Amino acid sequence: MWQNLTYSKKIYAITAGFVLILLLAYVIVFSKTIALFRDTKVKQEKLSWLKEKEKEIPLLQSQMALLDKAYNSADSSSIRDQLTAFISDFAEQHDCVVTEIPEKALYANSQLNIQTNKFVIKGKYHQLLQLLDAVETNYNYTAKVVSVKYYSLKDLQTKQTHLYLAMITQSFRQHEPVNTH
C-alpha cells in the first residue's frame, strides 16, 4: 500500500503521523510538565509574598504590644479624659471651640467594656480635618473614631453659618479573667 502512494501523498501521511505523535507527546508528557511549571511559578510567587510579609512581623508584634498596653490599662475612664484634654488643647491652639464634652457612656458585659464618647467641635473645615487626623493618629489603638459627621448651623443673631464636627469614639477594654483558686 505504501508503494502505491505518490510522493506528495507520502509527505502528507508522514506529516499527519508527525502531528499525531506531537499531539500524543503533548497530552502524555508536555501538558503535565507545563502544568507543573505553572504550579511551581504560583508557589514561588506565594513564597516570595510570604517572605515579604515575614518582614512585617516585628512591626505587627510591636503594634500588638502597644495595643495590649493601651487596652489593659487600669483606668479606662482616663481614655475619655485624655481625649477631652487632647481635643480641648487642639481646639484652643487652632481657633476651634469644643461645644460638647461627653459624659461617660459605658456598656459592659461579662467579657468587655465599651466606652463611647461623642465630641462636638466648632471651627473651620481645615482645622476640624486636622483635629480628626490628629485624633486618629494619636489614639489609633486606644480610641477608635467610629463616626464622623460635619454639619453647619446658622446663628440667627450674627447671621453667620458655623461648621461643626461631631466625632464619636469608642474604647474597648477586655475584662481580666478572675481566678477563684
C-alpha angles and dihedrals in degrees: 000000000000090000093055093058123096122242094256092050090051089053091050092048092049091047092049090048091049091050090048091051090048091051092049091047090050093049095044102037118001099049091056091047092050091048091050090048091052091046090050091050092051091048091049090052090050090048092052090047090051091049089053091049090048088064089060094057096091091051091049091048091052090048090050090051090052090048092050091047092049097045097042096054113131098238117045092179086068087070090064090047091048091050092047092050093045095048092044092051092047092048092049092051095046103043095256129132125220104221099176128034113189128245116222109284106184132175118187135179131169094284109026144035116209118192118193123195129184119199124186117198129182119211148098119314097247093050092046090050090050090050092051091050092048093051092047091048100043098038099035094130103030105041121021118204102233101171137022126183128177117199138160131222128192116229104222094202097052095025090226127132116228127200119226133193117209108195124183120197130185129203123195128203124179118220116245113242111254116230113214095187 
